[in-house]
Amino acid sequence: MRELIAARLWLTVHQLPPYATEFNAVEGVWSHLKRSLANLIKHSLDQLTALVKMGLKRMQYRPRLTEGLVAKTGLDLQPP
């Protein structure tokens, strides 16, 4: 891997810890989604699947929420 990285001068690689939830915006998405499902009664796996899809769809149309989850990571996602 080091050889491949070294051969590409345009590539910048940052080593992250093996499991760093604070750098993973997806963890924030799932956390937010689980809170919205916490007190609902699910009668079947199909019903749970539909509720999860609906929750993710709602989040998709709330750009400030998703931007906030990414900002919470503290990572700069702008190209250098």
PDB file as gemmi writes it, atoms N, CA and C in Angstrom:
CRYST1    1.000    1.000    1.000  90.00  90.00  90.00 P 1                      
ATOM      1  N   MET A   1       0.832  -1.175   0.000  1.00  0.00           N  
ATOM      2  CA  MET A   1       0.000   0.000   0.000  1.00  0.00           C  
ATOM      3  C   MET A   1       0.884   1.248   0.000  1.00  0.00           C  
ATOM      4  N   ARG A   2       1.946   1.203   0.798  1.00  0.00           N  
ATOM      5  CA  ARG A   2       2.849   2.367   0.841  1.00  0.00           C  
ATOM      6  C   ARG A   2       3.468   2.653  -0.520  1.00  0.00           C  
ATOM      7  N   GLU A   3       3.809   1.600  -1.255  1.00  0.00           N  
ATOM      8  CA  GLU A   3       4.375   1.782  -2.595  1.00  0.00           C  
ATOM      9  C   GLU A   3       3.357   2.431  -3.535  1.00  0.00           C  
ATOM     10  N   LEU A   4       2.113   1.989  -3.453  1.00  0.00           N  
ATOM     11  CA  LEU A   4       1.073   2.568  -4.301  1.00  0.00           C  
ATOM     12  C   LEU A   4       0.856   4.038  -3.966  1.00  0.00           C  
ATOM     13  N   ILE A   5       0.850   4.354  -2.701  1.00  0.00           N  
ATOM     14  CA  ILE A   5       0.666   5.749  -2.278  1.00  0.00           C  
ATOM     15  C   ILE A   5       1.844   6.598  -2.729  1.00  0.00           C  
ATOM     16  N   ALA A   6       3.052   6.084  -2.533  1.00  0.00           N  
ATOM     17  CA  ALA A   6       4.259   6.832  -2.908  1.00  0.00           C  
ATOM     18  C   ALA A   6       4.329   7.076  -4.415  1.00  0.00           C  
ATOM     19  N   ALA A   7       3.773   6.178  -5.210  1.00  0.00           N  
ATOM     20  CA  ALA A   7       3.815   6.315  -6.671  1.00  0.00           C  
ATOM     21  C   ALA A   7       2.839   7.372  -7.184  1.00  0.00           C  
ATOM     22  N   ARG A   8       1.959   7.839  -6.340  1.00  0.00           N  
ATOM     23  CA  ARG A   8       0.948   8.826  -6.756  1.00  0.00           C  
ATOM     24  C   ARG A   8       1.155  10.118  -5.968  1.00  0.00           C  
ATOM     25  N   LEU A   9       1.909  11.010  -6.549  1.00  0.00           N  
ATOM     26  CA  LEU A   9       2.253  12.253  -5.856  1.00  0.00           C  
ATOM     27  C   LEU A   9       1.031  13.121  -5.570  1.00  0.00           C  
ATOM     28  N   TRP A  10      -0.030  12.966  -6.343  1.00  0.00           N  
ATOM     29  CA  TRP A  10      -1.241  13.762  -6.165  1.00  0.00           C  
ATOM     30  C   TRP A  10      -2.091  13.271  -4.999  1.00  0.00           C  
ATOM     31  N   LEU A  11      -1.786  12.073  -4.491  1.00  0.00           N  
ATOM     32  CA  LEU A  11      -2.614  11.448  -3.460  1.00  0.00           C  
ATOM     33  C   LEU A  11      -2.118  11.805  -2.062  1.00  0.00           C  
ATOM     34  N   THR A  12      -3.041  12.277  -1.222  1.00  0.00           N  
ATOM     35  CA  THR A  12      -2.733  12.549   0.177  1.00  0.00           C  
ATOM     36  C   THR A  12      -3.485  11.544   1.035  1.00  0.00           C  
ATOM     37  N   VAL A  13      -2.780  10.846   1.893  1.00  0.00           N  
ATOM     38  CA  VAL A  13      -3.389   9.823   2.737  1.00  0.00           C  
ATOM     39  C   VAL A  13      -3.149  10.178   4.191  1.00  0.00           C  
ATOM     40  N   HIS A  14      -4.213  10.084   4.981  1.00  0.00           N  
ATOM     41  CA  HIS A  14      -4.123  10.322   6.421  1.00  0.00           C  
ATOM     42  C   HIS A  14      -4.488   9.033   7.135  1.00  0.00           C  
ATOM     43  N   GLN A  15      -3.639   8.587   8.014  1.00  0.00           N  
ATOM     44  CA  GLN A  15      -3.897   7.370   8.783  1.00  0.00           C  
ATOM     45  C   GLN A  15      -4.891   7.686   9.902  1.00  0.00           C  
ATOM     46  N   LEU A  16      -6.002   6.975   9.931  1.00  0.00           N  
ATOM     47  CA  LEU A  16      -7.003   7.130  10.982  1.00  0.00           C  
ATOM     48  C   LEU A  16      -6.945   5.923  11.911  1.00  0.00           C  
ATOM     49  N   PRO A  17      -7.428   6.084  13.120  1.00  0.00           N  
ATOM     50  CA  PRO A  17      -7.491   4.919  14.019  1.00  0.00           C  
ATOM     51  C   PRO A  17      -8.376   3.839  13.401  1.00  0.00           C  
ATOM     52  N   PRO A  18      -8.188   2.577  13.794  1.00  0.00           N  
ATOM     53  CA  PRO A  18      -8.957   1.491  13.194  1.00  0.00           C  
ATOM     54  C   PRO A  18     -10.467   1.671  13.323  1.00  0.00           C  
ATOM     55  N   TYR A  19     -10.921   2.184  14.429  1.00  0.00           N  
ATOM     56  CA  TYR A  19     -12.350   2.412  14.608  1.00  0.00           C  
ATOM     57  C   TYR A  19     -12.516   3.731  15.330  1.00  0.00           C  
ATOM     58  N   ALA A  20     -12.924   4.730  14.594  1.00  0.00           N  
ATOM     59  CA  ALA A  20     -13.054   6.069  15.160  1.00  0.00           C  
ATOM     60  C   ALA A  20     -14.434   6.604  14.836  1.00  0.00           C  
ATOM     61  N   THR A  21     -15.396   6.328  15.702  1.00  0.00           N  
ATOM     62  CA  THR A  21     -16.769   6.751  15.434  1.00  0.00           C  
ATOM     63  C   THR A  21     -16.891   8.258  15.310  1.00  0.00           C  
ATOM     64  N   GLU A  22     -16.022   8.996  16.003  1.00  0.00           N  
ATOM     65  CA  GLU A  22     -16.118  10.460  15.952  1.00  0.00           C  
ATOM     66  C   GLU A  22     -15.768  11.017  14.573  1.00  0.00           C  
ATOM     67  N   PHE A  23     -15.094  10.226  13.725  1.00  0.00           N  
ATOM     68  CA  PHE A  23     -14.752  10.658  12.375  1.00  0.00           C  
ATOM     69  C   PHE A  23     -15.699  10.092  11.326  1.00  0.00           C  
ATOM     70  N   ASN A  24     -16.713   9.368  11.742  1.00  0.00           N  
ATOM     71  CA  ASN A  24     -17.604   8.690  10.811  1.00  0.00           C  
ATOM     72  C   ASN A  24     -18.991   9.320  10.874  1.00  0.00           C  
ATOM     73  N   ALA A  25     -19.329  10.109   9.872  1.00  0.00           N  
ATOM     74  CA  ALA A  25     -20.630  10.797   9.853  1.00  0.00           C  
ATOM     75  C   ALA A  25     -21.787   9.811   9.789  1.00  0.00           C  
ATOM     76  N   VAL A  26     -21.559   8.625   9.245  1.00  0.00           N  
ATOM     77  CA  VAL A  26     -22.616   7.620   9.154  1.00  0.00           C  
ATOM     78  C   VAL A  26     -23.073   7.191  10.546  1.00  0.00           C  
ATOM     79  N   GLU A  27     -22.164   7.175  11.507  1.00  0.00           N  
ATOM     80  CA  GLU A  27     -22.548   6.850  12.887  1.00  0.00           C  
ATOM     81  C   GLU A  27     -23.581   7.851  13.401  1.00  0.00           C  
ATOM     82  N   GLY A  28     -23.412   9.119  13.056  1.00  0.00           N  
ATOM     83  CA  GLY A  28     -24.370  10.136  13.454  1.00  0.00           C  
ATOM     84  C   GLY A  28     -25.720   9.940  12.785  1.00  0.00           C  
ATOM     85  N   VAL A  29     -25.698   9.511  11.532  1.00  0.00           N  
ATOM     86  CA  VAL A  29     -26.947   9.245  10.808  1.00  0.00           C  
ATOM     87  C   VAL A  29     -27.717   8.127  11.509  1.00  0.00           C  
ATOM     88  N   TRP A  30     -27.030   7.024  11.814  1.00  0.00           N  
ATOM     89  CA  TRP A  30     -27.709   5.896  12.460  1.00  0.00           C  
ATOM     90  C   TRP A  30     -28.174   6.266  13.860  1.00  0.00           C  
ATOM     91  N   SER A  31     -27.386   7.017  14.573  1.00  0.00           N  
ATOM     92  CA  SER A  31     -27.785   7.449  15.912  1.00  0.00           C  
ATOM     93  C   SER A  31     -29.060   8.290  15.853  1.00  0.00           C  
ATOM     94  N   HIS A  32     -29.088   9.226  14.922  1.00  0.00           N  
ATOM     95  CA  HIS A  32     -30.273  10.078  14.751  1.00  0.00           C  
ATOM     96  C   HIS A  32     -31.486   9.226  14.361  1.00  0.00           C  
ATOM     97  N   LEU A  33     -31.290   8.300  13.452  1.00  0.00           N  
ATOM     98  CA  LEU A  33     -32.384   7.448  12.991  1.00  0.00           C  
ATOM     99  C   LEU A  33     -32.901   6.556  14.118  1.00  0.00           C  
ATOM    100  N   LYS A  34     -31.994   5.977  14.900  1.00  0.00           N  
ATOM    101  CA  LYS A  34     -32.423   5.106  15.999  1.00  0.00           C  
ATOM    102  C   LYS A  34     -33.231   5.870  17.038  1.00  0.00           C  
ATOM    103  N   ARG A  35     -32.869   7.121  17.292  1.00  0.00           N  
ATOM    104  CA  ARG A  35     -33.650   7.915  18.249  1.00  0.00           C  
ATOM    105  C   ARG A  35     -35.075   8.124  17.736  1.00  0.00           C  
ATOM    106  N   SER A  36     -35.233   8.276  16.430  1.00  0.00           N  
ATOM    107  CA  SER A  36     -36.578   8.499  15.891  1.00  0.00           C  
ATOM    108  C   SER A  36     -37.412   7.217  15.914  1.00  0.00           C  
ATOM    109  N   LEU A  37     -36.772   6.060  15.985  1.00  0.00           N  
ATOM    110  CA  LEU A  37     -37.481   4.783  15.992  1.00  0.00           C  
ATOM    111  C   LEU A  37     -37.652   4.207  17.397  1.00  0.00           C  
ATOM    112  N   ALA A  38     -37.103   4.854  18.398  1.00  0.00           N  
ATOM    113  CA  ALA A  38     -37.004   4.283  19.735  1.00  0.00           C  
ATOM    114  C   ALA A  38     -38.335   3.862  20.337  1.00  0.00           C  
ATOM    115  N   ASN A  39     -39.362   4.655  20.233  1.00  0.00           N  
ATOM    116  CA  ASN A  39     -40.609   4.355  20.917  1.00  0.00           C  
ATOM    117  C   ASN A  39     -41.710   3.843  20.001  1.00  0.00           C  
ATOM    118  N   LEU A  40     -41.344   3.387  18.816  1.00  0.00           N  
ATOM    119  CA  LEU A  40     -42.336   2.853  17.890  1.00  0.00           C  
ATOM    120  C   LEU A  40     -42.434   1.344  18.053  1.00  0.00           C  
ATOM    121  N   ILE A  41     -43.616   0.806  17.860  1.00  0.00           N  
ATOM    122  CA  ILE A  41     -43.820  -0.637  17.917  1.00  0.00           C  
ATOM    123  C   ILE A  41     -43.753  -1.177  16.495  1.00  0.00           C  
ATOM    124  N   LYS A  42     -42.893  -2.153  16.302  1.00  0.00           N  
ATOM    125  CA  LYS A  42     -42.743  -2.778  14.994  1.00  0.00           C  
ATOM    126  C   LYS A  42     -43.326  -4.180  15.089  1.00  0.00           C  
ATOM    127  N   HIS A  43     -44.230  -4.508  14.189  1.00  0.00           N  
ATOM    128  CA  HIS A  43     -44.867  -5.817  14.220  1.00  0.00           C  
ATOM    129  C   HIS A  43     -44.181  -6.826  13.314  1.00  0.00           C  
ATOM    130  N   SER A  44     -43.383  -6.337  12.386  1.00  0.00           N  
ATOM    131  CA  SER A  44     -42.709  -7.255  11.468  1.00  0.00           C  
ATOM    132  C   SER A  44     -41.429  -6.601  10.954  1.00  0.00           C  
ATOM    133  N   LEU A  45     -40.587  -7.431  10.377  1.00  0.00           N  
ATOM    134  CA  LEU A  45     -39.347  -6.924   9.780  1.00  0.00           C  
ATOM    135  C   LEU A  45     -39.654  -6.004   8.601  1.00  0.00           C  
ATOM    136  N   ASP A  46     -40.697  -6.326   7.841  1.00  0.00           N  
ATOM    137  CA  ASP A  46     -41.097  -5.470   6.713  1.00  0.00           C  
ATOM    138  C   ASP A  46     -41.503  -4.079   7.193  1.00  0.00           C  
ATOM    139  N   GLN A  47     -42.227  -4.028   8.299  1.00  0.00           N  
ATOM    140  CA  GLN A  47     -42.646  -2.733   8.850  1.00  0.00           C  
ATOM    141  C   GLN A  47     -41.436  -1.942   9.330  1.00  0.00           C  
ATOM    142  N   LEU A  48     -40.496  -2.604   9.992  1.00  0.00           N  
ATOM    143  CA  LEU A  48     -39.282  -1.934  10.444  1.00  0.00           C  
ATOM    144  C   LEU A  48     -38.478  -1.416   9.250  1.00  0.00           C  
ATOM    145  N   THR A  49     -38.367  -2.233   8.212  1.00  0.00           N  
ATOM    146  CA  THR A  49     -37.644  -1.831   7.002  1.00  0.00           C  
ATOM    147  C   THR A  49     -38.273  -0.581   6.391  1.00  0.00           C  
ATOM    148  N   ALA A  50     -39.594  -0.568   6.316  1.00  0.00           N  
ATOM    149  CA  ALA A  50     -40.298   0.590   5.748  1.00  0.00           C  
ATOM    150  C   ALA A  50     -40.058   1.841   6.597  1.00  0.00           C  
ATOM    151  N   LEU A  51     -40.065   1.691   7.924  1.00  0.00           N  
ATOM    152  CA  LEU A  51     -39.831   2.838   8.805  1.00  0.00           C  
ATOM    153  C   LEU A  51     -38.407   3.376   8.667  1.00  0.00           C  
ATOM    154  N   VAL A  52     -37.443   2.474   8.535  1.00  0.00           N  
ATOM    155  CA  VAL A  52     -36.042   2.900   8.365  1.00  0.00           C  
ATOM    156  C   VAL A  52     -35.884   3.629   7.037  1.00  0.00           C  
ATOM    157  N   LYS A  53     -36.442   3.083   5.967  1.00  0.00           N  
ATOM    158  CA  LYS A  53     -36.352   3.737   4.657  1.00  0.00           C  
ATOM    159  C   LYS A  53     -37.007   5.123   4.691  1.00  0.00           C  
ATOM    160  N   MET A  54     -38.161   5.214   5.350  1.00  0.00           N  
ATOM    161  CA  MET A  54     -38.853   6.493   5.436  1.00  0.00           C  
ATOM    162  C   MET A  54     -38.018   7.500   6.246  1.00  0.00           C  
ATOM    163  N   GLY A  55     -37.412   7.030   7.330  1.00  0.00           N  
ATOM    164  CA  GLY A  55     -36.573   7.920   8.134  1.00  0.00           C  
ATOM    165  C   GLY A  55     -35.359   8.419   7.369  1.00  0.00           C  
ATOM    166  N   LEU A  56     -34.720   7.530   6.621  1.00  0.00           N  
ATOM    167  CA  LEU A  56     -33.565   7.938   5.816  1.00  0.00           C  
ATOM    168  C   LEU A  56     -33.980   8.899   4.706  1.00  0.00           C  
ATOM    169  N   LYS A  57     -35.141   8.664   4.117  1.00  0.00           N  
ATOM    170  CA  LYS A  57     -35.642   9.550   3.063  1.00  0.00           C  
ATOM    171  C   LYS A  57     -35.895  10.950   3.628  1.00  0.00           C  
ATOM    172  N   ARG A  58     -36.471  11.020   4.839  1.00  0.00           N  
ATOM    173  CA  ARG A  58     -36.695  12.324   5.475  1.00  0.00           C  
ATOM    174  C   ARG A  58     -35.377  13.048   5.723  1.00  0.00           C  
ATOM    175  N   MET A  59     -34.373  12.305   6.165  1.00  0.00           N  
ATOM    176  CA  MET A  59     -33.064  12.924   6.414  1.00  0.00           C  
ATOM    177  C   MET A  59     -32.452  13.441   5.119  1.00  0.00           C  
ATOM    178  N   GLN A  60     -32.712  12.737   4.022  1.00  0.00           N  
ATOM    179  CA  GLN A  60     -32.165  13.137   2.726  1.00  0.00           C  
ATOM    180  C   GLN A  60     -32.629  14.538   2.340  1.00  0.00           C  
ATOM    181  N   TYR A  61     -33.828  14.907   2.735  1.00  0.00           N  
ATOM    182  CA  TYR A  61     -34.382  16.210   2.374  1.00  0.00           C  
ATOM    183  C   TYR A  61     -34.143  17.261   3.451  1.00  0.00           C  
ATOM    184  N   ARG A  62     -33.246  16.972   4.390  1.00  0.00           N  
ATOM    185  CA  ARG A  62     -32.868  17.938   5.413  1.00  0.00           C  
ATOM    186  C   ARG A  62     -31.357  18.176   5.332  1.00  0.00           C  
ATOM    187  N   PRO A  63     -30.914  18.939   4.329  1.00  0.00           N  
ATOM    188  CA  PRO A  63     -29.475  19.103   4.116  1.00  0.00           C  
ATOM    189  C   PRO A  63     -28.746  19.698   5.313  1.00  0.00           C  
ATOM    190  N   ARG A  64     -29.404  20.549   6.072  1.00  0.00           N  
ATOM    191  CA  ARG A  64     -28.725  21.141   7.232  1.00  0.00           C  
ATOM    192  C   ARG A  64     -28.414  20.071   8.276  1.00  0.00           C  
ATOM    193  N   LEU A  65     -29.287  19.083   8.399  1.00  0.00           N  
ATOM    194  CA  LEU A  65     -29.042  17.982   9.332  1.00  0.00           C  
ATOM    195  C   LEU A  65     -27.826  17.181   8.894  1.00  0.00           C  
ATOM    196  N   THR A  66     -27.797  16.782   7.629  1.00  0.00           N  
ATOM    197  CA  THR A  66     -26.671  15.981   7.155  1.00  0.00           C  
ATOM    198  C   THR A  66     -25.375  16.792   7.158  1.00  0.00           C  
ATOM    199  N   GLU A  67     -25.448  18.075   6.832  1.00  0.00           N  
ATOM    200  CA  GLU A  67     -24.249  18.926   6.909  1.00  0.00           C  
ATOM    201  C   GLU A  67     -23.756  19.015   8.350  1.00  0.00           C  
ATOM    202  N   GLY A  68     -24.683  19.099   9.285  1.00  0.00           N  
ATOM    203  CA  GLY A  68     -24.316  19.152  10.698  1.00  0.00           C  
ATOM    204  C   GLY A  68     -23.649  17.870  11.166  1.00  0.00           C  
ATOM    205  N   LEU A  69     -24.134  16.730  10.681  1.00  0.00           N  
ATOM    206  CA  LEU A  69     -23.527  15.446  11.056  1.00  0.00           C  
ATOM    207  C   LEU A  69     -22.108  15.337  10.512  1.00  0.00           C  
ATOM    208  N   VAL A  70     -21.900  15.844   9.307  1.00  0.00           N  
ATOM    209  CA  VAL A  70     -20.550  15.838   8.739  1.00  0.00           C  
ATOM    210  C   VAL A  70     -19.666  16.833   9.493  1.00  0.00           C  
ATOM    211  N   ALA A  71     -20.203  18.017   9.794  1.00  0.00           N  
ATOM    212  CA  ALA A  71     -19.423  19.035  10.509  1.00  0.00           C  
ATOM    213  C   ALA A  71     -19.021  18.554  11.897  1.00  0.00           C  
ATOM    214  N   LYS A  72     -19.874  17.752  12.513  1.00  0.00           N  
ATOM    215  CA  LYS A  72     -19.583  17.234  13.860  1.00  0.00           C  
ATOM    216  C   LYS A  72     -18.312  16.390  13.881  1.00  0.00           C  
ATOM    217  N   THR A  73     -17.961  15.783  12.757  1.00  0.00           N  
ATOM    218  CA  THR A  73     -16.749  14.978  12.703  1.00  0.00           C  
ATOM    219  C   THR A  73     -15.491  15.832  12.817  1.00  0.00           C  
ATOM    220  N   GLY A  74     -15.607  17.125  12.433  1.00  0.00           N  
ATOM    221  CA  GLY A  74     -14.447  18.011  12.488  1.00  0.00           C  
ATOM    222  C   GLY A  74     -13.478  17.822  11.337  1.00  0.00           C  
ATOM    223  N   LEU A  75     -13.837  16.981  10.388  1.00  0.00           N  
ATOM    224  CA  LEU A  75     -12.958  16.734   9.245  1.00  0.00           C  
ATOM    225  C   LEU A  75     -13.160  17.804   8.184  1.00  0.00           C  
ATOM    226  N   ASP A  76     -12.067  18.193   7.536  1.00  0.00           N  
ATOM    227  CA  ASP A  76     -12.134  19.153   6.430  1.00  0.00           C  
ATOM    228  C   ASP A  76     -12.239  18.355   5.143  1.00  0.00           C  
ATOM    229  N   LEU A  77     -13.386  18.404   4.500  1.00  0.00           N  
ATOM    230  CA  LEU A  77     -13.606  17.598   3.302  1.00  0.00           C  
ATOM    231  C   LEU A  77     -13.340  18.365   2.012  1.00  0.00           C  
ATOM    232  N   GLN A  78     -12.816  19.577   2.132  1.00  0.00           N  
ATOM    233  CA  GLN A  78     -12.496  20.377   0.960  1.00  0.00           C  
ATOM    234  C   GLN A  78     -11.154  19.912   0.379  1.00  0.00           C  
ATOM    235  N   PRO A  79     -11.064  19.840  -0.949  1.00  0.00           N  
ATOM    236  CA  PRO A  79      -9.784  19.447  -1.543  1.00  0.00           C  
ATOM    237  C   PRO A  79      -8.712  20.499  -1.263  1.00  0.00           C  
ATOM    238  N   PRO A  80      -7.472  20.057  -1.109  1.00  0.00           N  
ATOM    239  CA  PRO A  80      -6.382  21.003  -0.788  1.00  0.00           C  
ATOM    240  C   PRO A  80      -6.076  21.951  -1.928  1.00  0.00           C  
TER     241      PRO A  80                                                      
END                                                                             
